[in-house]
Amino acid sequence: MAALLRMRVGPFGVALGLLLGCVAGCGPRQPVAASATAARAAPPSAAAHPDFSGFWNLDVRIPRDADLMSKVAPNTAFIDDTGPVELPAGDFGGLQLKPAAVAAAKKWNPYEQLTTENACKPPSIIYAMQGPFPIEIFQSSVFIVIKLEYYDMVRMIFLDGRQPESDYPDSKVGFSTGHWEGATLVVETTHLEAATLTNNGLDHTNKVQVVERFKLGADGSLLSTQEFADPEVLDNRGVRFIAWRKQAGQHVFPYECDPGFAGNYTLPPKAKPSK
């Protein structure tokens, strides 16, 4: 089953696969032999700050952290779709859409994603970070790398205050800078390509801005909030709460998206994508 999920196609294909059960990223893997990891040195980390390094599995059972939630900006809707949960068509979790965004969402056809052309197009980190796949973090005092199993995405979070060049391109991972507020890492991301917000017809534009906060829980879990604002499509802001549990001796696997997998789904005649 885990292999099947890793061969999954785009976001809608993942949702279909998860109807069979949350497999990858929602529970611990079997640990590898200790000898396989004993010789690996820990990545450098600033001693003054928490160390987020390691392999983390999404755990939707972890309750929202009151401290993180208290820092969420006003006029922000809580989006309760983390993990295998998908909002149905027309439900945007309290987000207030501009008229053009409403019109675009009404035209959404989920089966458009189940074509060989679209099957392996990744979402941006806004949707990817809350997905039911593990992440792996490598931390130093200068930057933090987050490697997502989902679509083999790799995030670089700069901690040295650098800013993007004037011609820095948009991408699905964007440009991220981070700073510490006590034991909490605050990450700001811009330069994101347009992609889905909620996987039900609502897309963000390249004007979207994301603020994430990461901290360790008392039990060693990794806790975060993900706030986003896009003045092109939203009249308010959105936030998700995302949490993971650490598992020693593991690494993320290749995602290996296969566009041919889309052919395994039989599309209803009235739902087939338009040419």
Residue, then its C-alpha position, 0 to 999 in steps of 0.5 A: m500500500a505504501a508503494l501504491l501511495r508513492m506512485r500517486v498522481g497529483p493532489f486529487g489522485v492523492a485524495l483518492g488514494l487516501l480513501l483507502g486509508c492514511v498510509a504514508g506519513c500518518g504513522p511510524r515506519q519500521p525502524v532500520a537497523a541501528s548500524a545503518t545510522a550510527a555512523r552518520a554525524a548530526p548536522p550542525s545546529a546553533a546551540a541557542h535554538p531548538d534543533f528540528s533536525g530529523f525525520w518527521n511523520l504527520d500526526v493529525r491527532i496532536p491538538r492545536d497549540a494555544d501559544l502558536m494559535s494566539k499569534v495568528a493575525p486577526n481576520t484569519a479563518f482556520i482551515d481544518d483540512t490537514g492530512p487526508v481530510e479534503l474540503p468538498a467542492g464549494d467549501f473553503g473553510g471560512l475563507q472569503l473569496k473575491p468574486a473572480a475566485v468564486a467564479a473560477a472555483k465553480k468551473w473546477n473539474p477535479y478530473e482535469q488532474l487525472t490526465t497524463e498532462n496534469a498528473c505529476k504537477p506539484p502543488s506549492i508548499i502551501y498545500a504540500m506541507q499539510g499533506p500526509f507525507p513525511i518530511e526530513i529537516f537538516q538544520s544549521s545556523v545559516f539555513i534550514v533545509i526541509k525535504l518533503e517526500y511529497y513530489d520530492m520538494v526541497r525547501m531552503i530557509f535562509l537564516d542569514g537575513r538575505q533577500p531575493e534578487s530582483d529577478y528571483p523567479d517564482s517556484k512551487v517552493g518560493f523564497s523563504t527567510g527565517h528568524w528566531e523569536g525565542a524558541t519559535l522559528v518564524v518563516e516568511t515565504t514569497h515568490l510562489e507560483a500559482a497553485t491550489l490552496t484547498n484542492n477544490g477549485l481555489d487557487h492562490t496567485n503568485k502574490v500570495q505571502v506565507v508566514e509559518r511558525f515552528k516550535l517543539g512541543a513539550d512531548g518532542s513533537l514539531l508544531s507549526t502554523q501556516e498563515f497565508a494571505d493573497p489579496e488577489v483572491l481572498d478578502n481575509r487570511g487563512v491558517r492551518f495547524i500542522a504537527w509531526r512526530k519524530q521517528a529516528g533512523q528514517h529518511v524520506f523516500p523518492y516520490e516517483c510520480d508516474p503520470g501513467f498512473a492516471g490511466n488507472y482511474t475511470l472517469p465518468p462520461k460527464a466528468k471527462p476533462s475538456k479538450 
